[in-house]
Amino acid sequence: MAVALIGLMPKCSPADAPDSKPTAEERAALAGLKGRVSGTIVWESNRTGQWELYTMNADGTGARRISALAKPGDARAYAAYLRPRFSPDGETILFAYGKKHAPAEAWVISAEGKNARKLTVGNPLNWSADGQAFFLVRDSILWRYDMATGRETKVSAAKVPADGLNGGMVGALRADMKSVVLRTPRRNEYFVLDQGKTVKTMGGCEPRFSPDGRYLYWVQGPKDFRVWDTQTGKEHQILGVPPVEPYNYTYCPTVSPDAHWLLYGASPGQHSHDTSDYEVYIQELRDWKAIGKPVRLTFNKGTDRWPFLFIGAQTLAQRVPGPIDVLTFDSKDAGPGFGGEWGLWPQVDGCGAEETFLPGQDAQGGKGGAMRLDYDIRGEPKSFSLWSTPAAGSLDLSRHGRFVIYARGIVPSFTLVVKDAAATDPDAPDGIADALVSGVSALWKRFDVPFASFKPRKRGAKVDWTTINHVGIALIQPQNQARGRLEIDNLRVLVADAPKRKPVAAGAKQPQSTRALYTFKDGLRDTSGTDAGLDLAPGKGTAPVVGDGRVSFRAPGIVSSAKPASSIIAGCRATNEITIEAWLKPDNASQGGPARIVTLSADPSQRDFTLGQDKDRYSVRLRTTGTSINGIPSLDSPGGLAGPTPAYVVYTRDAAGRARLYVNAREVAAADVPGNLSNWAVDQRLALGNELTMDRPWLGDIYYVAIHDTALSAVQIEERYKAQKSSLKLPADARSSLPDGRIVWETNRSGTFQLWLMKLDGSDKHPITSGDEPNTGAQFSADGTRIIFTRGTSNKIPSVWIMNADGSAPRKLIDNASDPRWHKGDTVIQFHRQPKRGRDFWQTWEYDLASKQERLLFPVEGVAYKPQLWEARGNDDGTRFVAWSPRPRGTWILSADGKTQIHVHSGCEGQIAPGQRYGYGVKTAGQFIRFNLSDGGDPVIFNKRSGEWSHTYFPCVSEDGKWLIYGACPPDQHSHNTSDYEVFLVRLDNWSTAGDPIRLTFHKATDRWPRMHIGAGE
């Protein structure tokens, strides 16, 4: 199936149109969301004039545009709904797209806004529960699209009452795949597949199922969302007129995967879904009824609609499927010296309740204990009691919906087990409330939750929620209104003291914060010097080669720790800081996922941190209380930094939340990463080269890895870069052997072709021209101090300009001229001129810089030439010209008097080589050719390429004949105006390429006609 790729995630501000400012009341409501809801919201907006996708954190922070689907006015622009939906793992967003007035298409884009692509024709509905497929409607048939294979299968032979062609059609397939709800041309219809008929109709529009399929909800009308229980047949209103003025005209409802949050769009009494000022709101739900007031999340005059909340795979996994009300802590292995306190604390609106502090202890010196909470959400009284300290009293929990299990003292971690109360308490009533446990990695499994120590508090002291959040928390939230009981006993201390550190060997110069260190001189041993040594071992897949100071992955494999990385986790949680430090060399710049280089994670959607490679970028994901459990949004390097060359990659994040990414000791990206590290999962194992699930392989060499629980400074990173570069056994870097030099090239990154400059190694890229007119055809002078170029196009009478090599002091030199070339020691400029507008050939002229005189060189009037149309470039003495002609097609050698007329080959872009003995050009895409300038003889094919970047054009040979620079695009592209050409550099040895080409640009725009100057030129 054909796949079209379009826009990568742009670098843009959180909004493309100015945001309005929230009121004081709205700011307070937003602040109240913190700690109550976590996750990522995707929605669509027309802020740019075109419908694009945006994401933000669930509390409204971190908003940014993630797509660039089409330019305003583009024929692809699609006026109907995109309706974005996160996949269950949060990695991929499914949406509808397509041309106007054409059938809808199913598209996906990564959660970070990369690799947007069409998958099939049809109106997408919803993901399958496992995220391996999604469902769509096409030609009134329900289809299942498999993400791995692209295969489509019919869900049912029954024809549904909607053809799926209209992009605005809304609907969903039920989780059991037995029924579907659709907005048909007439109404909302609940259609049962095995009966082949509609069994329930509803007014209004925009119907969807809850993730479990039990509930169906829809828009009955503005200010009227409804829900229908498919099991009981009962229907009620979810949200009436929201108590927020004037934004109470409501549409586009979606309910979160755990059914605790309703997201919707609301306008100030306007209706148009294409132009009205809809804003995104979030509303807490309990038993499908609104709790409290909605909170406004967007503040923009554009149309913000169809928000969807991803809250992490752990929320779905941890939603207890039945009456659960006992949490048990096993105290058998309590460590020596433990004298901490523990207890249960109520939480109010994200802040610590200002109530009496009630610690729990048992008769065995505080190693364990028990507490019991009896609650009745609807009834009263609410009571709190500690079984081991019943005299401690009780407190009113009428305002509390969440409770914090906490511990203090030296309590690095405990093990939590969930049991059914009915099995342990014969008096437990029926219908006990479910418990939602967040901040953990899985339910029905044992998992560790690390705690840091904090100073003891006296009874009666107020507890600051922020302080507790740094300690490490499990939240327990009643999920329905039945009466129930929570019993907590037997605290198990797994580690009684912080890990002790072995003395650091003299000369090692490792920071005292180092929690893991691998130099691969001793195999896969952790040489950090901590007691909790975290040695690695090969796992599934192809075992990498370990030795000679590196671990080499040439096929998908992994090395990982056998146990959780407790030292790393405890250290980083205690400081709220981290540094990931690595020396590495990727095999290529095409692996993605991101491909995992260094990761502390459980699977593709749950991690504490990951350093990865996403094509030509390095990417770091870090889990905090302000990001998703997948560490999204990530911090990415600019393109072009990840490729087959050694690199020193360092990521730091300090306690203030500032994250920085360095490549070769140069800061390349920075961002504020909110929250702290208290929600790190403690069962994560450290791995190199892959995820533990073996589905994110990375190929390349790793020479050094260190994890620190402090953020290294820029000065420290610079010092370590220099020291390690000389001490490690790194392979030769082709870039390091490059001479001094610069490259000028033209690119349409800004929309029009402009000139950019970079060093010969591809660094320090920056534009040197700008404006609405194109600037092209740049050429360095022989001394490298000046650049000549063309401004304008043939349709607008171009002119030749000159400027300093840094882009300063540009001035027009020659009117009605293009394609300038330096000649005769920079004293003369050859250029092309069309004798008449619209004619398809160019004359070759000469401009003397000293006299400012022009003269026509070629063609000579009255001389008959075999080629009908041509562009010609002459040697210094004017005896030979290399010309191109479409009829007879190809490259020709011509003399001005017409006595020499030689057809050399059928290719194009003929040039005169340094020394003027040879000519060279493009024989065919993927092959360049050199030939004698005198007679076209002695042809040599050079730079013959195949593979991903094999469609080669725009060759340029350096003045010393030792370097070739050119442009290349994928073999299925050709257009010199729109294709993804990139700039490559390769060494030449007597017109044969030596070694692999070095890719210098990494951008989806068209990078073409590179020209180089070897030497400083300053």
PELINZI-V49998 format. One record per run of one state. SS is the DSSP state (H for helix, E for strand, - for the rest). FROM is the first residue (numbers start at 1). LEN is the number of residues. If there is no record, write none. Layout:
{{SS,FROM,LEN} {SS,FROM,LEN}}
//
This chain:
{{-,1,4} {E,5,2} {-,7,12} {E,19,1} {-,20,4} {H,24,10} {-,34,6} {E,40,6} {-,46,6} {E,52,6} {-,58,6} {E,64,2} {-,66,19} {E,85,2} {-,87,5} {E,92,6} {-,98,7} {E,105,6} {-,111,5} {E,116,6} {-,122,1} {E,123,5} {-,128,5} {E,133,6} {-,139,2} {E,141,6} {-,147,5} {E,152,3} {-,155,16} {E,171,3} {-,174,5} {E,179,5} {-,184,4} {E,188,5} {-,193,4} {E,197,6} {-,203,2} {E,205,5} {-,210,5} {E,215,7} {-,222,2} {E,224,6} {-,230,5} {E,235,5} {-,240,9} {E,249,7} {-,256,5} {E,261,7} {-,268,11} {E,279,8} {-,287,2} {E,289,8} {-,297,3} {E,300,1} {-,301,3} {E,304,7} {-,311,2} {H,313,6} {E,319,1} {-,320,6} {E,326,3} {-,329,12} {E,341,8} {-,349,2} {E,351,2} {-,353,6} {E,359,2} {-,361,9} {E,370,6} {-,376,7} {E,383,3} {-,386,1} {H,387,6} {-,393,9} {E,402,7} {-,409,6} {E,415,5} {-,420,1} {H,421,3} {-,424,11} {E,435,4} {-,439,8} {E,447,2} {-,449,16} {H,465,7} {-,472,2} {E,474,5} {-,479,5} {E,484,6} {-,490,11} {E,501,1} {-,502,12} {E,514,5} {-,519,11} {E,530,1} {-,531,5} {E,536,3} {-,539,6} {E,545,3} {-,548,2} {E,550,4} {-,554,5} {E,559,3} {-,562,4} {H,566,10} {-,576,2} {E,578,9} {-,587,8} {E,595,9} {-,604,2} {E,606,9} {-,615,2} {E,617,6} {-,623,12} {E,635,2} {-,637,10} {E,647,7} {-,654,4} {E,658,6} {-,664,2} {E,666,7} {-,673,12} {E,685,4} {-,689,11} {E,700,9} {-,709,5} {H,714,14} {-,728,6} {H,734,4} {-,738,3} {E,741,7} {-,748,6} {E,754,6} {-,760,6} {E,766,2} {-,768,7} {E,775,6} {-,781,5} {E,786,6} {-,792,2} {H,794,3} {-,797,2} {E,799,6} {-,805,6} {E,811,4} {-,815,3} {E,818,6} {-,824,4} {E,828,6} {-,834,9} {E,843,6} {-,849,5} {E,854,5} {-,859,12} {E,871,4} {-,875,6} {E,881,6} {-,887,2} {E,889,6} {-,895,6} {E,901,5} {-,906,2} {E,908,5} {-,913,5} {E,918,7} {-,925,2} {E,927,6} {-,933,7} {E,940,3} {-,943,8} {E,951,7} {-,958,5} {E,963,7} {-,970,12} {E,982,8} {-,990,2} {E,992,8} {-,1000,7} {E,1007,8} {-,1015,4}}
//
